[in-house]
Amino acid sequence: MSTAAFHISSLLEKMTSSDKDFRFMATSDLMSELQKDSIQLDEDSERKVVKMLLRLLEDKNGEVQNLAVKCLGPLVGKVKEYQVETIVDALCANMRSDKEQLRDIAGIGLKTVLSELPPAATGSGLATNVCRKITGQLTSAIAQQEDVAVQLEALDILSDMLSRLGAPLGAFHASLLHCLLPQLSSPRLAVRKRAVGALGHLAAACSTDLFVELADHLLDRLPGPRAPASPVAIRTLIQCLGSVGRQAGHRLGAHLDRLVPLVEEFCNLDDDELRESCLQAFEAFLRKCPKEMGPHVPSVTSLCLQYMKHDPNYNYDSDGDEEQMETEDNEFSEQESEDEYSDDDDMSWKVRRAAAKCMAALIGSRPDLLPDFHGTLAPALICRFKEREENVKADVFGAYIVLLRQTRPPKGWLESMEEPTQTGSNLHALRGQVPLVLKALQRQLKDRSVRARQGCFSLLTELAGVLPGSLAEHMPVLVAGIVFSLVDRSSSSTIRMDALAFLQGLLGTEPAEAFHPHLPTLLPPVMACVADPFYKIAAEALLVLQELVRALWPLDRPRTLDPEPYVGEMSAATLARLRATDLDQEVKERAITCMGHLVAHLGDRLGDDLGPSLLLLLDRLRNEITRLPAVKALTLVAVSPLRLDLQPVVAEALPVLASFLRKNQRALRLATLAALDALAQSQGLSLPPGAMQTVLAELPALVSESDMHVAQLAVDFLATVTQAQPASMAKVSGPVLSELLRLLCSPLLPAGVLAAAEGFLQALVGTRPPCVDYEGLVRMLTAPVYDQAAEGGPGLHKQVFHSLAHCVAALAAACPQEAAGTANRLVCDARSPHSSTGVKVLAFLSLAEVGQVAGPGPQRELKAVLLEALGSPSEDVRAAASYALGRVGAGNLPDFLPFLLGQIEAEPRRQYLLLHSLREALGAAQPDSLKPYAEDIWALLFQRCEGAEEGTRGVVAECIGKLVLVNPPFLLPRFRKQLAAGRGTGVGKGSPDRK
């Protein structure tokens, strides 16, 4: 016997104990074993486990029963199919038991087994066989009318089974349909409700013929609106049609022309529950078959507008009356409200809610009708913001939010297609609604109901996102509403957090000037929230304070608001939070970030608070928990244009930052490098040399291809240090350069790292005196190729040659006086018969970049060298020479371009390579300098666009595209004419598509 089998056997023995605790613990241990993927049961163990669990389902102790039924889920995947069928048979038998508890356990067990069956798509037939076994017993249980509890449990399980495994039960769909339809006439509401849900799932999986039968049955049973019929029966049929619409609406589309007029008529009957069901059905139809509902949209819209204000038991007073009522005694108003509107028989609110939801579905499913909706639905929704029932009001807000989201212009280049001021546009229509919205929400923002105020904030947040700046002129109303919620201590903390989140969003969308007059009113409650004992409110308030500082006193524009009256209060509140050590982690981090913004934006006004603030940031820098936000805050302070004196903290901060560069936490290393770069740029020569050496000693290890992003930031920082403190680079330049060269030889080098390397190398030779000799750097960069040629080692990747060439060119650009000599040496290397292929490729690629800054001298010699190289036996050399010819030509068009065009005409065998050169020249040269040659190039390219070689046609196509971009207004119409005439690279003689 295996160890697992022995362990399970001992557990089964404990399950027979008379002590319920033993049975419970043994069942719990069995559950743990069954959940292990490695567990494998032999046939005897399977039989024993199944038998014992079925026995425990009848245990006298409820906790043991519940645990046993949970074990059935993992057991299904561990035992053979016939054992699963044994479990199902036992559960079905228990469902017909006289004991209610056993029936409940059996129902839960069947649902558990069904949820764990493998889908039919996996190829397993287990699900199909089990469902077939269950289905017959369920239908017989549903058909019997004696015990309603059994019926309800069976309908629940059947609905669950159809939702998960509807398709494998195809053979039973007809019998299930005929079993379920009679249940729609059951006298019990619970049975009808479950039958409606099951028929919805069945409609999604059954065959077309059965679906037609179901739809016809439901439609035939619907009497004419004036024919006598039971309201309950009609309501059930409408609910069933709504359920079918939700689950299989795409199949119901063909029946809508017959169905919708009937449902519309039933809406006019004086039965609020029936109206609710009708409107819910319309909602399902609109969501699932919007195209088929197209002809019925006007009538559904009319019904929504009619019933959204259906409130026969309440008289909405005019605004004047409402204002008068507000002055009455509060207690009397509340008592009167309770006495008058606590009628449980009033179902009209459900009709209004269903109408609002139907309207939301209508807006969401028909974006093409958005202009009409802004004219008809939007005013009606705004008018209903005064709704007295919370649930309905939430759905009215929800419908208007859907309208706002549909109106939101798409992101990207499409935004320019519709300006908010364009007459007749959706955004223009929405802008006209803003005053009405704010007027309707003015009282709601001070409503006693928390949910109503949350709905207001959600709607206004969406509106501000769709029309940024549109709420600025209504700021008095908004500020009053925000302050009301911030000082409301009677409600839950959620509304205060929502008000703070709304204020934060508002600061990002509205102009700062709109907040200036209201700051004295707005700031005190925000400061009170910063000091709030509940950590979530404090964290949200610190975020708002940070956004307030950033928006009202930006660094990129002159200050228009004097911060003097406010800076002391803001600084004191933030410092109090920063000093406290017994805070939640989120509050600590937000306090550090907020202080970083305060110092960065208003450091020159902090006065005596500046020193303690910087020292606190330094202290948080040393703390492992708060070091990352402290590093980011220090970066904010360092990049601030206020150029604050950071000398009190820099000497101690640099060694701490240096230690962070050795940490495994990648985010910390990235943030630290950004902070060091900011400090080097802002503090420059004032950085302590000793501390800088500690930092620089950590840099060589970071210049590695193991993390390219870290390497890029490290090289950028080195370039900044080289310019700010050249002397400090003396000790580390050697190790750094050796690591940088290793990095440049990586075939995975990203463009960002290459650009950083070029900047660093230029900084090294750009200082006076240079940190590193120019010739020495060029030799170092070319050494990998030259040494590899001498030693005959493995070849370098093609990308490495390009990277090294870019770096050589960057050095030449930084030292123009050396460029001509470098170009001459490269030409000699390219011409030398002793040079290897790698050396020639590097020489040509370097010439491609250096030749543009080397002056006309070596360029005269270049033509012959490059043309000669185009005939080289090495494909790599030919490609490099072709690239070089185009790039060098772009720097001297009058000399090179006529020569290149002449060569294309005269050398048909080298045409492919010369066209590549032309493509590079067109891409690298300035458009204005190419315009004099555009006609000649145009004629030459269109002569060759019908060549026989597909490769040549492809290069010609690229050249034409680049040429058109030189002068689009003139050349694009000509290009269109060529295409219309059937001439072009894709429709020439060589194209197989041309007839």
N, C-alpha and C positions, 0 to 999 in steps of 0.2 A: 504494500500500500504506500502511495506517495505521501510526502509530508503534508501537502495541501488536503488530500483526501482524509488523512488521519485527523488533521485539525478540524475539518468540517464534521467528521464523524463524532468527535468529542463535543462539538457545539450542538449537534442534533440531540445528543444524549442529555445535555443540560436543558434543552428546550422542553423536555418531558418532566422537568422538576415541578414539584408542587408549589415552589416558591416563585411568585410572579417576578421578583427582581432577577432571579437566575434566568428565567425565560426571556425577560426583556434584554439583559446584557448579552445573552447568547445570540439573540436575534440581531442585536446591534452589531456584534462581531461578525455575524454572517453577512450582514449588509456591507461591511467594510471589505470582506474577502471578495464578495461578488463584484465590487466596483473596481477591483484590480484587473488590469488588462491581461496579466500573465496567468490568471486562474483558469484551469482546465479541469472539468469534472468527467469522471468515467461514468458509464451507463448506470451502475448501481448507485453512485453518489447522486446522480441526477434524479433518479426515482425517489430516493430517500428525502432529498431536499424539497422536491415538489410536494411530496406527501406531507411532510412536516409543516411547510408553509400553509398549505390548504387547511391543515388541522388548526394552525394558529389563527387563521382567519375567524375561527369560531371560538377563540379564547375568551374567557370570562373577563379578562382585563382589557380595557379599551386601548391603553398605550401599547400593549403587545400586539393587538389587532392592527393598529395604525402602522407600527413598524413592519409587521409581516407584509402588509399590502404594499409598502414602499419597496420591499425586497423583490417584488414581482418584476419591477422595471428592469433592473440589471440582470435578473435571472433569465429573461426572455432571450437575450443574446448569448447565453452560455449553455443552453440546453437544446436538445434536438427538437425537431418540429412536432413530433407526436406528443412530447411532454408539454409543449405550449398548448396543444389542442386539449390535453387533459386538464390543464389549468383553466382554459376557457370554458370547457364543459362544466366544471365544478362551480365557476363563478356564475354562469348562466342559471344553474340549478339554485344557487343561493339567492339569486335575484327574485325567484318566485317564493322565497321563504315567507313564513308568517311573521318572522321577527324583523322589526324595522331596522335595527342596528346591523343585522347580517345583510339585509338588502343594501343598505348604504355602503357597507364595506365592499360588497360584491360589485356595486356600480363603480366605486373608486378604483377597484382592482381592474375592471375591464377597461376603464379609461387609461389606466397606467400601462396596461399591456398594449393597447392600441398605439399609445404615444411612442412606444419603444420598438414597434415593428419596423423592419427595414422597408424603405419605399420599394414599390414594384419596379422602379427604374433601375435598381441595382441588380435585377435579374433574379432576385429571391422570390419564390412562390409562396413563402410563409404568410405574408400579409394577405394575399388573395384567399388562401385556404382558411385562415383564421376568420376573416371577414365573412366568408360564405357560411362558416359554422355558426357565427354569431347572428348573422342576418335573419335566418329562419326563426331562431328563438326570440329575437327582438320583435319581429313582425307579429308573432303570436302573442307576445306580451302586450304590444300596443293595441292589438285588436280586442283583447279582453277588456271588458268595461268594469269588472268587479272591483279591482283595486287601483285607484288613481295613482297612488305612490309608485307602483310598479310601472304604470304607463309613463309617468313623468321621467323616471330613471331610464327607461328604455328609449324614450325620445331623446333624452340628453346624450346617451351613448351613440345612438344612430346619427344624430347631428354631428357629433365629434368625428365619427367614423367617415361620414360622407365628406366632411371638410378636408380630411387628410388623405383618404383612400377612395375617392369617389369613382375614379375610372376603373379599377380592378373589379368593381362590383357590377359591371355592365349587365350581367345576366340577371341580376336581381332588381335592376332599376324599375322595371314595369311593376313588379309585385310591391316594391317599396312605395311607388307612386300611388297605387291603388289602396295601399294600407294607410298612407298619410292623408290623402284627400278627405276621407270621412272624418278625420280628427279636427278638420276646420269647423265642423258643426258641433263639436263637443260643447256641452254646457259649461265646462270649466275653462276659465281664462288661461290658467297656467298650461293646460294641454294644448289649447289653440296657439298660444304663443310659441311653444316649443315646436309644434308641427309647422308653423310658419318658417321658423329658422331652418328646420331640416329640409323643407321643400326648396328653400333658397339654395342650399348647398347641392341638393339633387339636381336643380335646374342647371347648375354650372357644369355638371359632369355627364348628364344623360344624353341620349341620342337626339337628333333633330326631330324625329317623329314623336318621341315622348315629350319633348319640350313643347311642340305644337299642341299635343294633347293636353298638357298641363295649362298652357296659355288659353286654349279654347275653353277648357273647363272653367277656369277662373272668370273669363269674360262672359261666358254663357250664364254663369250663376249670378253675375251682376245684373240686377233688374234695372229697368228704366228709372230715372230719378223720381218719376211720379207714381211708379207702381208700388203697391204696398209691400214692404219687406222689413225684416228685423234690422234695426240699426247696428246691432252687434254683428250680425252676419255680414253686412256690407263692410263694416269696419275691418273685420277679419280678412275678407277678400282683398280689400285695398292694401292692408298691411302685408299680405302675402305677395301681392304684385310688387310692392315696394321692396320686399326682401329679395324676390327674384331679380328685380332691377339692380339691386346692390351687388348681388353675386354673379349675375349673368346678363347684365344690361345690354351687352353687345348682341345677344340673341333676341332680345325683346324688341329691337328696333323696328322689325317688320310689322309688329302688332300695334305700334303707337298710334297710328292714324285712327284706329278703332278705339283704342283704350283712352287716350287723352281727353277727348270730348266727354266721355262718360265720367271720368274723374273730376273734370271741371264742373259738371252739373252737380255732382255730389257735394262739392265745396259750398254750393249755395243752400244746402239743407241746414236747418238750424240745429246742428249737432257739433259742438266744438271738438270732441274727440275724433269724429269722422273728418272734420276739416284738417285737424293735425295730421291724421294718417294720409290724407290726400296730398297735403303739401310735402310730407316726407317722401311720398312716392315720386312726386315731381322732382324733388331734390335728387333722388337716385337716378331718375331718367336723364336729368340734365348732366350729371357727372359721367354716366356710363355711355350714353348715346347722344352727344350734343348735336351731331349732324342731323339725325333723324328728328330731333326735337326742334330743329330750326323753324319749321312752319308754325309751331305752337308757342314760340318765344313771346310774341305780343300778348297772347291770352294769359300765359303763366306770369308774365311781368305784371299785368293788370291785377291778377289774383294776389300776388305778393304785396303789391302796393296797398290793396284793399284790406288785406288781413293783417298786415304789419301794424296797423293802427286800430285793430279790432279790440276794443276795450269797453264793452257796454256798461260795465259797473263803475266806471270812473269818469269824471268830468274834468278834463285837463283845462285849468284856468288860464287866462291870458297872463302875459309876463307881469303886468301891473298887479294883478290879483296875487300872483305868487310872491311878488316882492312884499305886498301888504301882509300876506300870511306869515312871511319870515319874521316879521316884527312881533308876532304873537308869542305868548308864553310857550317855551320849549316843551315843558312837561305836558301842558294841555294838548299841544299838537301831537306829541307822541301817543298820548292816550287815545285821542280821537282817531289817529291813524290805525291803531291796533283794533279799536272797536269797529271801524268801518271796513277795513280791508283784510280781515282775518277769515273771510268766508272760504271754507274748504271746497265748496261746490263750484267756485269760480275757476273754470278751466280755460278761460280766454287767453291767459298768459302762454299756455302751450301752443295755441294757434299762432300767436305773435312770434314766439320763438321759432316755430317751424317755418313761418314766412320769412324770417330773417335768415335762417340757414338756407332756405331755398334760393333767396336772393344772392347769398354768397356763392352758391353753386352756379347760379346763372352768370354772375360776373366772372367767376373763375373759368367757366367752360367756353365763354364766347368773347375772347379779347377783341374780335373784329368789330363788335358792337360798342366798344368803349366810349366813343363820342356820344352815342345815344344814352348810354348809362349815366354819363356825367350830367346830361340834361334832365333825365327822368328819375333815376334811382338815387343819385347823390343827394338832391334836396330832400327827398323823402327820408333817407337814412339820417341826415343831419337833424331833421325835424323830430325824429324819434329818439334822439339822444336823451330826451327828457323822460324816457320810459321809467315807470315806477317799480317794475319787477327786476331784481338783480340779474337773474338768469337771462331774461330777454335782452336786457341792456348790454350784457356781455356779448351776446350774439349779434346785436345791432352794430356794436363797435367792431366785432370780428368781420362783418360784411363790409363795412367801410374800409377796414384795413386791407381786405382782399382787393377792393377797388384801387387803393393806393398802390399796392404791389403790382397790379396790372398796369398802372400808369407809369411806374418807374421806368425811365428810359434804359435801354440795354447799355452795358458798359463798353468802353473801347471807342472805336472810331464812329460807331453808330450814334453816339451821343450828340454829335454835331448836326444830325439830321433834323432834330426837333428842338428848337429853343423854347424856353418857358414863355418868352414874350411873343412868340409867333401866334398871331390871331388865328383862332380856329383849331389850334392844337390841343391835345389832351392836357398838357401841362398848363396851357393858358387857361383852360376851363377850370382846372384844379386850383390855380392861383386865385381865381375869382371866388372859389368856395372858402378860402382860408378865413376871411373875416366871419363868415357864417358859422364855421366850425368852432372858432374861438368864442363866439358869442354863446353858442349852444353849450360849450364845455365850461364856461366861466363858473356857473353854479355847481356843475358836477365836480370840479376840482376841489370844492370845499364840502362835498357831500359827506354825510356821516359814514356812509358805506365805504369800507376799505376797497372792496372789489370794484366799485364804480370808479374810484380814483386810480386804481391800477389800470383799468381799461382806458382811462383818459391818457395816462402816461404812455401806454403802449401805442395808442393811436397817434399821439403827438410825436412820438419818437419816429414812427414810420413816416409821418408827414414831413418832418424835418429832413429825413433822409432822401425823400423824393424831391422836395423843393428846398434845398439849403438856402438859408437867408430869408425865407418867407415869414418866419415867426418873429423877426426882429421888432417890427412895429407893434406887436402884441405882447411885448415883454412884461408890462405891468401885470397883466392877467396871469401870465405864466409864473412870474416870480411870486405873486400872492398865493397861487396854488401850491407851488413847491414849498414855500415857507410854512403854509398851513399843515402840510403833511410832515415836514421835518420837526415841527414843535408838538405834533400830536402824540402825546405819551399814553393816551388811553387805548390806542389800537396796538396791534402786533408790530414787531420791528420790521416786518416785510415791507410795509408801505413806505417807511423811511428809507429803506434801502432802494426801493423802486424810484422814489423821488430823487435820491442822490444819483442813481444811474441815469435818470432822465436829464438831470442838470449837467452831468458830465457829457452826455451826447450833445446837448444843446450848445455847450461851450465849443464843441468841435464843428458845428454847422452854422451857427449864427455869428455875425460880425462882433468883434470885441466891444465896439462902441455902444452896442445895444445894452451891454451889462453895466456900463459905467455909472449911470444914475442910480442903479439898484444895488450896488455893492454894499452900501451901509446897511441895507435891509437883509441882504442875502448872506453876508459873511458871518454874523453872529450865530445863526442856527447851524451853519456848516461847522464852525469852530466847536459848538456844543456837541455835534456828532463826532468830531475828532476825539473828544474827551469821553465819549460814551463808553460805559463798561462792557457792552456787548461787542465782541471783537469784529464781527462782520460789518456792523455799522461803522466802527472806527476805521476799518480798512477801506471801505467804500468812500468815507468822507475824506480820507487822506488822498485817495485817487482824484476826487473832485478838486481838492485844494491844489494838487499838482497841476491839474488841467487848467484851473483858474489862473495860476501864476503863468503858465505857458501861453495861455490865450490872451490875457490882459496886458502882459508885459513881455511881448515877443522880443527875441534877440536880433531879428533881421529887419526890424523897423524902429523908427524913433518912438519913444514913449509918449503916449497921449494922455496918460492918466498918472497922476502923482501917487507913487506907492507909499509915501510917508505915513498917511493915517492908518494904513492897514498892515504894513510890514511887521511892526512889533507884535501885533496880535497873532499873525500867522506864524511868525518865528517862535513865539513862546509856546503855542499849541503844539507845533511840530517837535520842538526841543523836549517838551514834557514827555511826549511819546517816545522820543529817541533815547531819553535817559532811562526810562523804565525798563527793567530787565525781566519782569515776570509777565511778559506779554505773549500773545499768540504769535507764531512764526510769521503769519501773513501780515499782521500789524507791524511787526518789526521791519519786514522788508519794505512795506509801503512807506513807513516813516523815514527810512534811509533814502528811498528814491525821492520822496517829497522834499526832504532836506537838500538833496542834490539839486533839484530844480530851483528851490529857493535861493541857494547860494549862487547857482549859475546865472539866474535871471536878475536877482536883486541883491547880490553879494555886496555891491557898493553902498547899499542902504541898510545893511544889517548892523553896522556899527559894532558895539561891544559883543554882539551875538556871533559875529563871524568866527572869531578865534575858538570859542567853545564848540561851535558847530563843526569846524574842521577837525578838532581834536576828537570829537565823538565819532566822526566818520573814520578817523584813523583807528580808534578803539574797535569799532565794528569790523574794520579790515582785518584785525588780528583774530577775530572770532570765527571759528570754522562754520558756524551756522549762518552768519550774516555776511560772510566775506564776498560772495558773488554780487549781491546788490550794492555792497559798499564799493566794490571795484567799478561798477557801472556808474554809481553816483560820482565817484572821483573823476571818471571820464567826462561826465557832464560839466563838472566844475572846470576841468582843464581846458576843454574846447570853448568855454565861454569867451565871447569877445570882450568881456569886462577886464580880462587880464589881471585877475586877482593875485595877490602875493601869497603863494603857497609854501614859502620857505619854512614856516613853522612845522609843517608836516612832511615835506618831501623827503628830507634826509632819512626819516624813520620809515616812510612808506615804501621807498625803493627796495630795500632788502626784503621786506615782506612780499612785495610784488614779485621779486626775483624768485622767492621760494615757491610761489604759485605756479611758476613755469615748469616746475618739476612734478606737479600733481597730475594724477591720472584723469581728473575731471576736465573733459575737453572744453566745456562751456566756460570754465574758469580760466583756462589758458587763453582762449580766444578773447575773452573780456579783458584779461590782464595785458595782452599785447596791444589791444586798442587803447587802453589807459596809458600804457607806457609811451605809445606813439603820440598821444595827445599831450602828455607832459613834456615830451622832448620838443614838440612844436611850440608849446606855449612858454615853457620856462627856459629852453635853450641852454645857453652858457651858464646859467645860474644853478643848474643841476649839479650836485656834489660829485666830483670825479670819482672818488672812492666808491660811492654807492652805485654809480653808473657802471663801474668795472664789475661789481657783483652781479648786476643785471646782465651785462654783455657776456659774461662767462657762461650763462645758461643758453645763449642763442644758438651756437653751432649745432647742438643736439636737436633743435627744433627745425632746422633747415633740412628736412628729410621728406622723401616721397611717401612715407607712411601716413602723413596727413598733409595734403596739399594746401588746405585752407590755412592751417597753422603756419606752414612754411611761407605762404604768401604774406601773411601779416608780420611774420618775423623779418622777412627781407624788407618789407616796407618800413618797419621800425629801424632797421639798420641803416637804410637810406636817410631817414630823418636824422638819426644820430650823427651820421657822417657829415651832414650839412650843418648841424647845430654844434657839435663838439668833435671836430676832426681828430683832435689829439687822442681822444679816448678809444679810437679804432685801432691804434698801433698794435696792441697786444692780440686783438682777436681777429684781425683781418685775414691772417693766414688760415687758421682753422675754419673760419666762416667761408672763405673762398674755396677751400677744398671740398667742403660739404655742398656749396652752391654748384660747383662743377659736376659733382656726382648727381645732383638734382637735375641739372640741364641735360644730362645724358639719359634721363628717363624718357621712354617713349610715351608716357602718360602725362607729360607736362601740360597743364592747362594754360590758356592764353593769359589769365590773370597773373599766374606765377611768373610767366615769361616777362610780362610787362614790369612786374616788380623787380625782377632780376636786372632788366635793362636799366631801370631807374637807379638801382643800387650801384651798378657798375659805372654809370655816368657820374653819380655823386662821388665815387672814389677818385676819379680822374679830374673832377671839376673843382675840387678844393685847391686852395693855394697855400702851401705847396700841395701837390697831389698826395693822397694817402698811399696810393700804389702807383707804380710806374706804368705808363700806357703800354709800352712795348711788352712789359712783363705780363700784363693782363691779356693782351692779344695772343702771346705765346701760350699762356695757360688755357685760353679758350680753344685754340686750334690743336693743342697737344693730344687730346683723345684720338683725333683723326690721324694726325701725323705718326703718333706712336703706334697706333693700330696698323698703319701701313707698313711701318718698319718691322714690327714684331710678327705680322701675319696672323694676328689674333682674330676672334670672331667679329664679324661685321657689325656696325652700329645700325640702329633703326633709322629709317628715312627721316622721321620726325626730328631726330637729334641733330641732323645736319642743318635743318631749318632753324632750330632753336639757337645753335651756336652761331649761325650766320646773322641772325637778328641781333645777338649780343655784340658781335664784331662791328656791325653797322652802328649800333647805339654808341659804342666807344668812339667810332669815327665821327659821328655827329657831335659828340661832346668835345672832341678835339679836332676842329676843322683843319688846323695846320698840319695834322698828321694824316689826314684822309688821303691826300694824293699819294704819299709814300706807301700807305697800306694798299691802295688800289694797284699801284705798280707791282708790289710784291705778289698780290693775288693773281695779276695777269701773268706774271712769270711762272707762278705755280701751275696755272691753268695750261700754259703753253709747253711746259717742260715735258719731254718724252719720258722722263724718269718718274713723274708723279703718278701715284696710284689713282684708281677710279675714285676712291673716297676723297682724296685730296682735291681732285679736279671738281668733284661735285660741291664740296665745301667752298672752293674758290669761286665757282660760278654763282652759288647762292649768296655768298658774301658780296660779290660784285654787284648782284642785283640790288642790294640795299646801299652799299657804299658808293656805287657809281653815281648815285643821284646827288651826293654831296662832295664828290671828289673833284669837280671842275671839268672843263673840256679837254684837258691834256690827255689823260689816259683813255678817254672815250674814243679818240680817233683810232687808237690801236685796238680798242675793244671790238670794233666791227669785224675785223679780219679774224680775231681769236674766236669770237662767238660763232661766226659762219663756219669756220673750220670745225668747231666742236659739234655742230649740227650733223656732221658726217661721221661722228665717232661710232665705233662698234658697240659701245656701251649705251644701253637705253637710258640709264640713270644720268649719264653725262649729257646726252642729247636733251633730256627733259630739263635738266638744270640750266643748260645753255639757252634753251628756248625761253625759259622763265626769266633769265638774266637779260636777254635781249629786249624783252618787253618792258621790264622794270627800268632798265637804264634808259631806254628810249623815252619813257614817260617823263624823265627828268630833262631831256634835251630834244623835244619834238621836232623843231625845225631841221635838225641834222639827221635824226634817226628815222622819223616816220616816213618821209619820201623814200629813203633807202629801203625800209622794211616793205613798203608797198611795191617797190620795184622788184625786190627779191621774190615776193609772192607771185608776181607775174612771170618772172624769169625762171624760177626754180619749181616746176610743178611737182618734182619728187619730194621736195622738202616742204611742200605746201602745208601739211598737217602741223608740223612744228612751228612754221612761221605764223600760221593763224593763231596758235597758242600764244606766241609772242605778241601778236596784235591784241588778243583778248586781255593780256596782262597790261599792255600799254593803255587800252581804253579804260580799264578799271583803276589804274594808278594815277593817271594824268588828271589835271584840273579840267572840268567841262569847258570853261571859256577858252582854254588854250587849244582844245580839240576842234572847236567850231570851224576854223578855216579849212580843215581837212575833211570835214564831214561828208561833203559831196563825193570826193574821191573814194573814201572808204565805203560809202553807201553803194556806189557803182561796183566796186570790186567785190563786195560781199554778195550782192544779188546776182553777180555773174557765176558765183560758186555755190549758190544755195541749191543747185540741182545736180550736184556732183554725184558720182556713183557710190562713193564710200560713205557709209553711214556715220563713221567717226568724224569725218570732215564736216558733214552737214550739221552734226551736233555742235561742233566748235563755232561754225558760222552762225548758228542760231544764237549762241551765247554772245557772240560779238555784236550781232544786230540788236539784241536786247540792251547791251551796255551802250551802244551807239545812240539808240533812241533816247536813253536817259540823259544824254549830253544836251539835247534840245527838244524836250517832249512836245511843247506846243507846235513846233514845226514838223518834227519827224514822225510823231505818232499818227497824225492823219494820213501821211504818205504810206506808213506801214499798213494801216487798215485798208487802204486802196489796193496795195499789193496782195494782201490776204484775200480781198474780195475778188481780185482778178485771178486767183488761183496760183499765185507765185509766192513762194516762201519756203523756208526750210522744211516745213512739215508737209507741203503739198507740191513739192517739185517732182521732176521726172523720176528721181530716185526713190520716191515714196511709194510703197506698195498700195496705198489707199487711193492714189489718184487714178481715176478712170479715163 
